[in-house]
Amino acid sequence: MSLVSPLLFKTALDVAIPSGNTAMLVWLLVGMVVTPVVQAGLNSLQEYGRASIGEAVANELRRKLFIRVIQAPLPDLERVTSGQIIHRITRECGRVGEVFVGQEVVPLFSNMALVLGTFVVMVLLNWQLGFIAMVVFPPSFLLSGYVGRIARDLDSSLIAHLEKGQEYLQELFANIKTVRAFNAVEVELSRWDDWLEKHRRHKAHDIVYHNLSRVLFSDVINNLVLGMVFGYGALQVMNGDMTTGDLIAFISYLPRAYAALRLVLNTHVESEKIKAAVQAIDQLISLPQETQWFGALPARSDKSPAIEFRNVSFRYRKDGFHIDGVSFTVEWGEFLGIVGPSGAGKSTIFDLLLGFYVPASGSIMVGGVDIRLLSLVELRKQFAFIPQDHHIWRNSLAFNLAYPHGDVDPQLLRRAVRDAQLEDLVAALPHDLATELGERGANLSGGECQRIAIARALVRQAPILLMDEATASLDALTELRLRKALQAAAEGRTLLVIAHRLATVMDADKILVLQAGRVVEYGSPAELLRRQGLFYEMYQAQKLKEAKA
């Protein structure tokens, strides 16, 4: 449609006006009015399609990236910071889909068609002027390639800087109490000002360079060619080789052709710039996925122990955190306590049981089956896990208790509330279980958050309950009540408890004592006290500490 208007003007100047054909002139004027209206309507449809396609691409990228990240093995995921992950899922996927695909790639086809169509009409009007106009294309393409490569490097630096800002803000607000307690507000403001200044310089370099490249093409080259075309065309008009209407039409086409050409070349530049975002996304897309086997656990048999570690060794990438040659057995319905100094490898036992990490050697059996023969979904169904760092979702208490399922029997929720000693908290909430909790449990005490995590595990009704320092934030009275409630709730379940307070596991059937990643003692609490080894020393030290308190 944009090719029609100059032809209407040419016809009016060269035919209708000289011949005095009023009817033709009226129809030409009607066409001049109608053409932009039709063009505007088609442009609106094109913009809608462009935005829809760009958004669809961005959302599909975000979905695929989310799946890759949420299912990546923890050792691989730990190589990427949470700030980088969030920035790439939100911003970089949007840049690739909504900005690059939507604003550059999709319009590329119509822009190329417009460039070709315009040059064809210009050649038909006057092939000499058409040739002069097309001379600019090769150097412009080469220039855009050079500009694109520099733009890509500038963009890579900007992406890295933005990710650092995201990481900094996450870390800052996660530790806001420490910042204020240490009177570090001015220090953090200085760090943020430094980031802002570097961001300003990055953006300034980027904007100045891109504007310079666009001005060089738009103003200098375009005006140079426009002057050549107008001068040569004027000579042809004066010599009678070309009509005034031809020249006006040709001059009208020239900026349209260059505008479309500039958009095509800009896509070439943007394709270089977007490589930095694509590379950042590809780093996450290429993350491996948790190894998935597809075996199912056979029907429970008391002939096979619930859990068995057979000479299991594992070492984290971080030095000093490992287990070596760990072996122990837990029967169905048994209560095993796991104790030891900090860094002894207690939490590693749970990490391996839940399939977060794969042992370097040895084997782990659940229900008599090597966990490497089970699907991770099937394996994790066997456990209800209460982590040391419990998480409270910004949602209702009912959502937090029933997570991840929303259709849990209300009676089961109430029973879990009772068993986890949460009845006083629920009674104080304005909307009972429907009350929304703050981000990370900001409006709750540490003990209340821990009891919510315990209730969540009880709702799960898995045959094996894993508790990692689950009573660490509870006062002595609440802990005593909770231990009694857990004993009742754990009936018929196998219970593994990592404990700092030895009183938590004094009712255990057996206790596993770890030191420096190795099993140093294993037996009932009474047996371990009689041996007067590491467990005895820890027990006496805690009694002395409690007596002094």
N, C-alpha and C positions, 0 to 999 in steps of 0.2 A: 504493500500500500504506500510506503514512503517513496517508491519510485514513480508514482503516478503524478504527484503534484507538479514537479518541474515540467513534465510533458504537457500538462494543462496550460501552464503559463506560456510555454513555447508556442502552442497552438493558437492561444489568444493573441500573442504578439505578432506571429508570422502569418496567420490566416484570418481569424475572425475580425480583428481590428482593421487591417488593411483593406479587407473586402467589404467591411461594413455589415457583416452578417450578425445582426442583433440576436437572432434565435440561438445561433451557435455560441455566442458570447454568454448568453444567459445560462445555457446548459453547462458551459465550462465553469462559470461562477458557482453554479450549484455543486458541481463536482469538487471545486476547491473547498467548499464548506463541508460537504459530506465526507470527503476522504479523511480528514483529521479525526472526525467523530468515529468513523469505522476503525481507524487505526488505534484510537484510544481504547475502544472496546476490546480489540484483539490484544493490545498490550496488557490490559487488565487480566484477561484469560491466561496470557503467557506468564505474568507475574505470579498468579495463583499456582499455576503448574510448577513454576520454578521454585517457589517457596515450599510447596508440598513435597517435591522430590528431594530438595535439600534437607528438609526436616526429617524425612523418612530415612535418608542415608545416615544422618547424625544419630538418630535414635537407634538404628540397627547397629551402628558402630558402638554406641554406648552399651547396648545390651550384650553384644559379643564380648566387649572388654570387661564388663561386669562379671560375666560367666567365667571368663579366663582367670580373672583375679580372685574371685571368691572360691574357685576350685584349684588354685595353684598350690603346690606343695609348700609348706611353711618355710623350708630352707631357701627356696627360690624367691618366695614372696618377701622374705626379710631383706633381700638385696635392694628393694625399692622402698622409698619412704612413703608414708601415707599421704603426704602433701603432693608428691609426684603423681600418685594414683588418682587422687581427687581432681587435680588440675587437668590431667589428660582425659579422664572420663567426661568431665563437664566442659572445659573450655576447648581443648584441642579437638575432640570429636565434633564439637559445634563448628569449629573453624573449617574442618575438612568437609563436613556435610552441608551445614547451613550457609557458610560463607563461600567456600571454594566450589563445591558442586552446584549449590543453588544459584550463586551470583556469577560464577565464572564458566563452569563446564556446560550447564544447561543452555544459557544464552549463547554459547559459542556457536552452536549450529545455526541459529537465526542470524547471528552476526556474520558468519562466513557466507551464508546465502546472500545477505545484503551486500557484502563486499563484492562477491562475484557478479550479482545482478547489476550493481551500480557500474562496475567497470565495463560490463557488456554493453549497457546502454550508452555509456560515455564513448566507447569505441565506435558504436553505430552512429553516434552523433558526429564524431570527428576522430578518425583513428590516430592522427598525429598528436592531438591533445591527449587522447587516451594513453598513448605510449609515454608521453612526458609525465603524466600523472602516476603511471605504474612504476616509473624508475625508482621511486622512493621506497618501494616495498622491500627489496633485498637488504639495503643497509639498515632499514628499520628492524627487520627480523634479527639481523646479527646484533644490533644494539640491544634489543630486548633480551636476547640470550645472555649477553654480558651483564646487563642490569639484573637479570634474574639470579645469576650465580652470586653476585654480591648481596642481593636481597636475602637469599637463603642463609648466608652466613650471619647477616644482621638478625634475622629472625631466630636462628638457633640460639644466639646469645640472649635475645629477649625472652624466649621460652624458659631457658635455664634460670634467668633472673626471676621470672614470675613464679616458678616452682619454689625457689628459695623463699620468696615472700609468703607463699601459701604454707610452707613448712614452718616458718617462723611464727606466723599467727596461730597455727594449731598448737604449737608447743607453748606459746605464751598464754593462751586462754585456758589450756589444760593445767597450767601451773600458776594461775593468777593469785592464789593465796600466798604462795612463796614470794612472788614478786612484791606484793604489798608488805608482807611481814619483814622483808629485808630492805624496805624503803628503796626499791629498785625501779620505781616508776620513771624517774628521770633517765636512768641508764637505758631502759627499754625504749623510751621516747627517742633517745639519741640513736639507738640502733635502727628504729623505724624511719627516722629522718634520713639516715644514711641510705637505707633501702630506697626511699622515695627519690632521693637525689640521683642515685644510680639509675632508677627507672626513668626519671626525666631525661637523663642523658641518652639512654638507650632509645627512647621514643623519639627524641629530637634528631638523633642521627638517622633513624629509620625514616622519619617523615621528610627531613630535608633531602635525603638522597632520592627518595621516590618522587618527590615533587620536582627535583632538578631533572630527573630522567623524563618525567612527563612533559615538563616545560620545553626541554630540548627537542622532544618530538613534536609536541603540539604547536608550539609557537615558531621555533626557528625553522624546522624542516617544512612544516605545513605552509608557512608564509612564503618561504623561498619558492616552493613548487607553485603556490597560488599565483605569485608574481610572474613566474615563467609562463604559466598557462594563460593568464590574463593578457600578458604582453603579446604572446604569439597569436592568441585568439583575436585580439584587437586588430593586429595586422591583417589577419584573414578576413575580418569583417570589412576593413577599409579596402581590401583588394577584391571584395565581392565573392570570396570563396566560402563565406560562412554568413549566416543571418544573425541579426542581433538576438533573436529568440534562441537560436542554437547556443550562442555564447552565454546568455543568461542561464539557460537550462544547465549547461555544462558547469558553470560556476556554482550553481545551486547543488549539483550532485557532488562536487568535489569535497566540501566539508563533511557531507554525509558519509561519503566513502571513507574518508580518513577517520571519522569518528568511529565507524564500524571496524575499520582496520586497527585503530588504537585499542579497541576492546578485545579484538582477537589477539593482538600482541601482548596486551595486559594479562590475558589468560596464560600466555607463555611465561611471563614474569611470575605470576602467582603460582604457577605449577612448580617453579623452582623454590619459591618461598615456602610453599606448603609442605615441601619435602621434610623440613625440620619437624613439623607437627606429625607427619606420617611416620617418621623414624621413631619419635617418642611413643606413638601409639603402638607401633610394631614391636617395641621392646616389651610391652605388656602382652600383646597378642601372642608373642612367641614363648610366653611362659609355659612350661609343661603343666600338665594336669595331674591331680592325684591319681596314682595308679589304681585302676578300677578292676577288681576281679568280680566274678559273678556267682560265686558259690554261696549257698545258703547254710545256715547253722542247722544241723539235724535236731530232732526232738531231744529235749533235755534228758540226759541220763546221769544218774548219780554215780555211775561207774567211772565217769570221767570227771576230773576236777573242774571247777568253774574257771580257774585261771592257773596257768603254769608258765613260768619263765624258765627257759632252759639255756643256761650259760649265755645270757644276752649281753652284748656290748654295743655301746653307741657313744659317739662323741659329737657335740655341737661344733659349729665353726668357731665359736668363741672358746679360747683356751680356758681350761680349768673346769668346764662343765661336761661331765661324762659319767658313764657307768661301765664297769668292766666285769664280765663273767658273772652276772647276777642270775641266781637261780632260786626259786621258791614256788610253793604250791598253795592255792587257796581252794578249799572245798566249797561246794554249794551250801549257802546258808551260814558260812563262816564269817567272822569279823576279824580282819587283819589290820593292825595298826602299823604305820610306816613312820619312823622317826629317824632323827640324825641331825648333825649340825647343818648350818646354812651351806648350800652348795654341795651337799652330799649326793644329790641325784634323786631326791624323793619325787619331785614333780616330773622328772623324766620318765618315771615308771608309768604315770598316767598318760603322758604325751605319746609314749609308744603303744600303750594299750588302745588308745583312741585312734591310732593310725595317723597321727600328725607327722610322725617321723618313722622311718624304716630302720630297723636295727642293722648295724654293720655286720653282726654275726649272731649266731644263736637263733632260737625260735620262741615265739609266744603262742600259747595255745589258749583258746577260749572254748569251753565245752568239749575239749578233746580235739578241736580242729585248729590247725595252724591259721592264724589270722590272715596270712598272705593268700589263703584260698577262699576268703570271704569277700563279698562286696563291702565297701566302706559303709554303705547304708545299712546293710545287715549287721555289720560289726557294731556300729554306733547305736543301733537299736537296743543292744544288750546293756547299755550303760545309761545311768542318770548322773550327770557330772556337776559338781559344785566347785567352780574354779576359785582360786585364791583371789583373783581380780574379777569379782563379780560385776556384771553389767546390768544397769537398769535402763530400759528403753523409755524414751519420752512418750509415754502412752499410759493407758489406765493400769491400775494394779491388776485387774483381771487379765489384761493382755500380757503383762509381765509374768504372771503365774502360769498361764496356759501356753506361753510361747513354746513352739511356733504355731500351735494349733488354736483355732478360734472357737471350736465346737466342743469344749470340754464340759463334762457333766458338772453343774454348779455344786452338787453335793461333794464331788471330789475336790473342788477348789476349797470349799469350806473345811473339809477334813485336813487338807494340807495347811491351811491357815492355822488351824488348831494345833496340829502336830509341830509346826514351826514356831509356835509361841508368838503368832502375829495378831491374835484376837484384840489385844489392847490397841494396836496401831489401827486396825480396820475400824474399830469403834470410834476412834478419834477423827477419822477421815470424813469430810463433808458429804461425799457421795458414795460411801461404802467402797465396794470393789471397783466401781466405775470411776473413782477419783483418778485424775491424771497426775502422774508423778513427774517431777522435774527432770531436766537433762542430767544424766548420770546420777540420778537420785539426789539432786542438790538440796531438796527439802526434807531429806531423811537422814537419820544418823547412820554411822557405819554399821552398827549392829542391826539396825532395821533393814539395811540393804542386804546384809549377809543372810538374815532370816528369810527375806524374799527369795534369794537365790536357793536357799534350802527348800523352801516350799515349792519352787518351780521344779526342782529335781524330784520331789515326792509326787507331784502331779504326773510326772512322766511314767511312773509305774514300771520302770525297767527292772530286770532281775538282779542287776549289779549296780550298787550305789558307790560312786567315787566322790570323796570329799577331800579337798585340798585346803588345809588350814581353815575349815569352814566355821570354826568358832573363835577365830583369832580376835574379832572385834567385839565380842560379847562380854558383858560383865559376868562376874562369878555366879550370881544367882540365876541369870538367864541361861548361862551355859549349863548349869546343873539341871534346870528344867528341860532344856533342849536335849541334853544327853538322854534323859529319861524318855522324852517323846520320840527321839530317834531310835531308841531301843525297841519301842513298840512299832514304829513305822518300818523298821528294818526286818521285822519278822517275816521269814520266807524269802528274804533277799540276802545276797552276798554283799558284805560291806567292807570297803577299803578306805581307810582314813589316814591321810597325812596330817600329823599333828605337831605343833610346836609345844602346846601344853600337854604334858604327859598324862594329866588327869583325864583327858579326852579319850585315851585309848587304854586305860587301866582295866576296862571290862572286856578288852579284845580277847579272842581265842588265842591269837598269836601276834607277836610283834616282830617286824623286820627292822633291824637297825643298820643304817647305811653310814658309811664314812668314806669320803674321797672317792665316791663312785663304786664302792665295794660293800658286799654284805659282811658285816663283822659279827653280828649276832642275830639269832632267829629262834624264837620259842615263845612260851607263854610269859605273861608279865611276872608271875611268881618265879619261874625258872631264871629269867634274866636278872631279877633282883638278887637271887641266891648266888649267881655267878660273879656278881660285883664287877662287871665290865663297864663298857661305855654307857649302857642304859642306866645302870645303877648310879654312875657318876652324874648323869644328866638329871636323874630323879632326885638325888640328894641336893644338887645345886638349885633346882627349882623349889624344893621344900625350904631351903635356907632363904631363898629370895622371898618366898611368900611369908615366911616367919618374920623377916625384917620389915616387910610391908605392913 
